[in-house]
């Protein structure tokens, strides 16, 4: 029942809403219709759907939140670190957009769009995810005078991934394909999880060493890549401070070409219009037929 603008690619919205129920999707579409109506648009376009998705999944934009220039610069470097590494890591999810507009509890956001639904995660993809997670903290260390607490969630997420790789998914080369620990969920007590240790203290130390090695290797790779691509980070930060939101295509251009290409260079420009047809006189049906010219032939 919602009027959709012509050319709107719903697959982009679908890639950005994995795991959403039908009610969640209906909520996003209805919110997009409200956003379009506030701007007096005749139909809902992709920008409206993406804004509705971001609002529902991550929170409403907090443009009234006062952020000084120093904090904006810090956020820009942090998000640029994630974005540049996602472009450089071939096994990371494709980059969708980067923004330094506060939304929900976050001061900035780097969004990714997987090419397809993932049923299982490969080791290469998880290692790439660890590297991308370290991008914010490494960018702070390389480009700012001091680090901050903004990387708290990134470090927490990376630690959980590394711990699961070692203890649950058997992805440790030294410890081999073995699961460590047992999770017992108490469903009737708010899904509280108790973890019992079924291994020795010596094994616990080896687990800590393996988790630490995964995180340190990811940190060192992130540090090396960002240090080698300082110009790309600086250019992306400049674009973020000027525009607040940068598309994933623009970030890819910055890394690969050192600048943002035009639509024509990307091949996104519409084809040129065909040349006008030559003027051919057309007889007026209401006018009398032309008089016959006498011929010299018999």
N, C-alpha and C positions, 0 to 999 in steps of 0.2 A: 504493500500500500504506500510505500515511500517512493517518491519520484527520484530516480537516480539519473545523474548527469551522464550524457553520452561519453563513452570512452573511459569510464571509471573501472579500474582494474581491481576487482574484488579479491583476486588471488594475493595481492599485497596485504590486504587486511587479514586474510585467512592465515598467511604465514606469520603474522604478528599476534595471533590469538590462539596459540596451541593450548589445548586443554580446556577451553571455554565451553560451557554448556550452551544449549539452544537459548535458554533464558538470558545468559550473559551476552550472546550475540544480538539478541533482540534489544537488550538494553543499550548496546553500543549503537545500533541503527537508530533507535528512538532519540538518543542523545545527539547523534549526528544531525537528525532532522531539526532538533531544537537549535543547534548551533547555526545551521544554514538559514533557518527562519529569522534568527536575530540579525543576520547580515543581509536579509531580503534577497536571498538567492532563490531562483526558480526551481532548483533541484539540488540534491545532495551530491557533493563531489568527493574525491579521495581525501582532500585536505580536511573536510568535515569528519569523515570516518576516522582518520588517524587521530585528530584532536579528541574525538569522543573515546577512542580506545585508550589513549594516553591518560585521559582524565579518569576513566573508570579503573584502569589497572594500576596507575601510579599516583593519581591524585590531581587536583586542579592546579593550574598554573598560579603561582603566588607572585604576581607582578607587583603587588602592593608591598611585598616584603623588601625592606630597605637593605641593600647590599652595597657596600662601598667598593671603590675601584680595586683596592688590593684584594678583597675577597673574590671579586669577579675574575681577576687575573689568576688567582690560585685555582679557582674552579676550572677555568679554561685550560690551564696546563694539565690539571688532573685528568680531565675528560679527553684532552688531546692525546695523552699518553696511552689510554685505552684504545682510542680510535686508530692511531698510527700502528700499534702492534697488531690489531685485528686485520689490518690490510697486509701487513708483512708476514703474518702467520698463515700459510696456505691451508691449514686444517681448521682454522677458526671459522665461526659463523660469519656470513657476509654482513658488513656494516650497513646500517640503514640510515641513521642520523645521529648527530651530536648536538646537544643543546646545553646552555648554561642558564636557562630560565628555571628558577626554583619550582619544583613540583612535588607536592606531598612533603615528605621529610628530607628529600634530596635537594641539594643546591644545583645539581646538574645531572645529566643523563646521557649515556651512550647506549643506543638501541641497536639490536641485531635482528636480522630476519633469516632464520634457517631456510635452506632451500626446500626442505621436506621435513615431515614429521620424523623424529628420531625414536625408534623403538629401543635401540641399544646404543651405547656410546663406545667409540673406539678409543684405544689408548692414545693415539696421535691427537684425537680431538680433545681429550682431557688434558694432555700436556699443553696443547695450544691454549686451552682455556686458563690454565694456570699462568701462562706467560702474560696473557691479556689482563688477567686480574692484577698482576703486579705493575701494570703500566702507570696507574695513578700515583702510587708511592714513588716509583722510580723517576717519573717526571718531576715530582716535587723536589727530589734530591738533586736532580741534574740542573734544573732551571730556576729554583727558588732558594732563598737564603735559609729556609728552615722547612721541616716537614710538619704536617698537621694531623688531626684526627680524622680527616676525610676518608682515609683508606681503611677505616675500621671494618666496614662491611666487606670490602674486597679481600682483606686478609682473612677474615673469618670464613668466607666462602671458599677461598683457596685451600685453607687448612682442612676444611671438611672434605673437599674433593680428594686431596692427597691422602687423608686418613682412610677414606673409603676405597681408594685404589689399592692401598696396602692391606687393609683388614677385611674388606668385603669382596673385592673383585679379583683378588689374586694377581695383581699387576706389578708386583715387586719382583725384580730379577733375583735378589738375594734370598728372599723368604719363600718364593715360589707360589704355586697355586694353592693357597690355603687360606681359609677364613679364620679370623681371630676374634674371639668374644662372641657372646650370645645376647641378642636383644630380646627382652621380655616386655611386651606392651600390656599395660593394665588398662584395658579398654574402658572400664567403668569408672576410672579415675581420671578422666580427661586425657586419655591416651598418653599417660606418663610412661616413659621408657626407662627400664632398668637394664644396665649392661653388666653382665657377669664376665669376669676374667677367667678364661680357661687355658691360660698359658703361663709360663714361668716368668719371673722378674727379668731374667736374662733375655728372654724373647721380647718382653716389653721394651727393653732398652734397644733391641734391634729394630723394633717397629718405630720407635721414636727416631732412630737414626735414618730409617728409610723415608719417613714422612719429612724429616728435616732436609734430606738430600733432594727430594722432589721440589720442595719449596725453594731451596737455595739455587738449584739449577734453573728454575723458572725465573727467579729474580735476576740471576746473572745474565741469562739470555735477554731478558727485557732490558736490562741496563745496557748491554752491548748494542742491541738494535736501535734503541732510542738515541744513544750517543752517536751512532753512525748516521742517523737521520735527524740531526738537530734542526736543519733548515726546514724540513717538512713540519716538525713540531711548531716552530716559530711561526710559519706561515698559517698553519691551521689555527693557532691561538689568535693571530691577528684577525682572521676571518670570523672567529667566534666572538671576539670582543666587538667587532663591527656589526655583525648580523644576528648574534645570539644563537641562531640555529643554522647548522651546516648539514647538507645532505651527505649521505654516504658516497655518492658518485663524486661529489666535489672533493671529499677527503681522499678518495682513490686517485683522482687526478693530481692532487698535491703531492702524493707519495711517488707516483710513477712518472709524472711529467714536470713537477716543480711549479705547476700553476694550474688554474682551473680552466679547462677547455670550454670553448663555446659550444652551443647546441649543434651547430653545423659540423664542428670537428668530431663530435660524438656520434653524429649521424641521426640526431633526434629532430633536426629541423625538417619541416614539411617539404615535400618535393616542390621544385619551382613550378609555377603555373605555366600551362602550355601557351605558346605564342598565339596572339589573336589571329583569327582567320582573316584572310584578305576580304576586303569589301567587295561584294558581288551585288550589282544592281538587281533589285527585285521589282518586277512590274506590278503596278497597282491594279488589282482586279477590276476596280471601278473605272479605270481609264480606258479609252477606246484603243483598239489595237493599232499598231503603227501602220502608216500607209505603205503600200508596196512600192518598191523602187523599180521602175521599168528596166528591163534587161535588154541588152542588144542581141542576145541569142534568140533564134527563132523559136 
